[in-house]
Amino acid sequence: MKKCQELSLAGRIAFPETVRRLSEAGVERYHVDLTRDETTYYLSCGESHALALGGPHGTINGPFDATGVEGAVRASQRGEVTYREFLSRIMAAGCVGYFTQITGRKVQYVGRTGDMHVEPFPGTTV
């Protein structure tokens, strides 16, 4: 999990590879908390592991902008931004964290007041 996170932040692996590696390690979902700057990984056996993220820092004050989040997702999918840049963009769009459901094949982006944008993995529908 830690190695995956490090490689992702360094821009050496993209989301599909991250998800593949985490799934192989038994991770069924993870939560990225941008306010606490940490990621919690949940394994199918019931264990969980929290790791410091080491992502971009800053206060997330603005209203949640689902269009801004979706734009960051599309830029990431096209390989136009690194993971660190992606995190900065979703923070600028008012996102305080997200839940990646590996087994459910979707990501749920959340704002401070509970606003949400659900993004299916490429090739799936919600």
Contacts in CASP RR format, 6 or more apart in sequence:
PFRMAT RR
TARGET T0000
AUTHOR 0000-0000-0000
METHOD contacts of the structure
MODEL  1
MKKCQELSLAGRIAFPETVRRLSEAGVERYHVDLTRDETTYYLSCGESHA
LALGGPHGTINGPFDATGVEGAVRASQRGEVTYREFLSRIMAAGCVGYFT
QITGRKVQYVGRTGDMHVEPFPGTTV
1 22 0 8 1.000
1 25 0 8 1.000
1 27 0 8 1.000
1 41 0 8 1.000
1 49 0 8 1.000
1 51 0 8 1.000
2 51 0 8 1.000
4 13 0 8 1.000
4 18 0 8 1.000
4 21 0 8 1.000
4 22 0 8 1.000
4 25 0 8 1.000
5 39 0 8 1.000
5 51 0 8 1.000
5 53 0 8 1.000
7 13 0 8 1.000
7 18 0 8 1.000
8 14 0 8 1.000
8 15 0 8 1.000
8 18 0 8 1.000
8 83 0 8 1.000
9 53 0 8 1.000
9 54 0 8 1.000
9 55 0 8 1.000
9 82 0 8 1.000
9 83 0 8 1.000
9 84 0 8 1.000
11 82 0 8 1.000
11 83 0 8 1.000
11 84 0 8 1.000
13 21 0 8 1.000
14 76 0 8 1.000
14 79 0 8 1.000
14 83 0 8 1.000
15 76 0 8 1.000
15 77 0 8 1.000
15 83 0 8 1.000
16 122 0 8 1.000
19 100 0 8 1.000
19 102 0 8 1.000
19 121 0 8 1.000
22 30 0 8 1.000
22 41 0 8 1.000
22 102 0 8 1.000
23 102 0 8 1.000
25 43 0 8 1.000
26 43 0 8 1.000
26 44 0 8 1.000
26 45 0 8 1.000
27 41 0 8 1.000
27 42 0 8 1.000
27 43 0 8 1.000
27 44 0 8 1.000
27 102 0 8 1.000
28 42 0 8 1.000
28 43 0 8 1.000
28 44 0 8 1.000
28 101 0 8 1.000
28 102 0 8 1.000
28 103 0 8 1.000
29 42 0 8 1.000
29 99 0 8 1.000
29 100 0 8 1.000
29 101 0 8 1.000
29 102 0 8 1.000
29 103 0 8 1.000
30 39 0 8 1.000
30 40 0 8 1.000
30 41 0 8 1.000
30 42 0 8 1.000
30 99 0 8 1.000
30 100 0 8 1.000
30 102 0 8 1.000
31 39 0 8 1.000
31 40 0 8 1.000
31 42 0 8 1.000
31 97 0 8 1.000
31 98 0 8 1.000
31 99 0 8 1.000
31 100 0 8 1.000
32 38 0 8 1.000
32 39 0 8 1.000
32 53 0 8 1.000
32 87 0 8 1.000
32 97 0 8 1.000
32 98 0 8 1.000
32 100 0 8 1.000
33 39 0 8 1.000
33 40 0 8 1.000
33 53 0 8 1.000
33 96 0 8 1.000
33 97 0 8 1.000
34 53 0 8 1.000
34 60 0 8 1.000
34 87 0 8 1.000
34 90 0 8 1.000
34 91 0 8 1.000
34 95 0 8 1.000
34 96 0 8 1.000
34 97 0 8 1.000
35 60 0 8 1.000
35 96 0 8 1.000
35 97 0 8 1.000
37 52 0 8 1.000
37 53 0 8 1.000
37 54 0 8 1.000
37 55 0 8 1.000
37 57 0 8 1.000
38 50 0 8 1.000
38 51 0 8 1.000
38 52 0 8 1.000
38 53 0 8 1.000
39 50 0 8 1.000
39 51 0 8 1.000
39 53 0 8 1.000
40 48 0 8 1.000
40 49 0 8 1.000
40 50 0 8 1.000
40 51 0 8 1.000
41 48 0 8 1.000
41 49 0 8 1.000
41 50 0 8 1.000
41 51 0 8 1.000
42 48 0 8 1.000
43 49 0 8 1.000
44 103 0 8 1.000
55 84 0 8 1.000
55 87 0 8 1.000
56 84 0 8 1.000
56 87 0 8 1.000
56 88 0 8 1.000
56 91 0 8 1.000
58 91 0 8 1.000
60 91 0 8 1.000
60 94 0 8 1.000
60 95 0 8 1.000
60 96 0 8 1.000
60 111 0 8 1.000
60 112 0 8 1.000
61 94 0 8 1.000
62 94 0 8 1.000
62 112 0 8 1.000
63 94 0 8 1.000
63 113 0 8 1.000
63 115 0 8 1.000
64 93 0 8 1.000
64 94 0 8 1.000
64 95 0 8 1.000
64 110 0 8 1.000
64 111 0 8 1.000
64 112 0 8 1.000
64 113 0 8 1.000
64 114 0 8 1.000
64 115 0 8 1.000
64 116 0 8 1.000
64 117 0 8 1.000
65 93 0 8 1.000
65 94 0 8 1.000
66 93 0 8 1.000
66 109 0 8 1.000
66 115 0 8 1.000
66 116 0 8 1.000
66 117 0 8 1.000
67 93 0 8 1.000
68 89 0 8 1.000
68 90 0 8 1.000
68 92 0 8 1.000
68 93 0 8 1.000
69 90 0 8 1.000
69 93 0 8 1.000
69 94 0 8 1.000
69 95 0 8 1.000
69 109 0 8 1.000
69 117 0 8 1.000
69 119 0 8 1.000
70 117 0 8 1.000
70 119 0 8 1.000
71 89 0 8 1.000
72 81 0 8 1.000
72 86 0 8 1.000
72 89 0 8 1.000
72 90 0 8 1.000
72 93 0 8 1.000
73 86 0 8 1.000
73 107 0 8 1.000
73 119 0 8 1.000
75 81 0 8 1.000
75 86 0 8 1.000
75 89 0 8 1.000
76 83 0 8 1.000
76 86 0 8 1.000
77 122 0 8 1.000
81 89 0 8 1.000
90 97 0 8 1.000
90 98 0 8 1.000
90 109 0 8 1.000
94 111 0 8 1.000
94 112 0 8 1.000
95 109 0 8 1.000
95 110 0 8 1.000
95 111 0 8 1.000
96 110 0 8 1.000
96 111 0 8 1.000
96 112 0 8 1.000
97 109 0 8 1.000
97 110 0 8 1.000
97 111 0 8 1.000
98 107 0 8 1.000
98 108 0 8 1.000
98 109 0 8 1.000
98 110 0 8 1.000
99 107 0 8 1.000
99 108 0 8 1.000
99 110 0 8 1.000
100 107 0 8 1.000
101 107 0 8 1.000
101 108 0 8 1.000
105 120 0 8 1.000
105 121 0 8 1.000
105 124 0 8 1.000
106 118 0 8 1.000
106 119 0 8 1.000
106 120 0 8 1.000
106 121 0 8 1.000
106 124 0 8 1.000
106 126 0 8 1.000
107 118 0 8 1.000
107 119 0 8 1.000
107 121 0 8 1.000
108 116 0 8 1.000
108 117 0 8 1.000
108 118 0 8 1.000
108 119 0 8 1.000
109 116 0 8 1.000
109 117 0 8 1.000
109 118 0 8 1.000
109 119 0 8 1.000
110 116 0 8 1.000
118 126 0 8 1.000
120 126 0 8 1.000
END
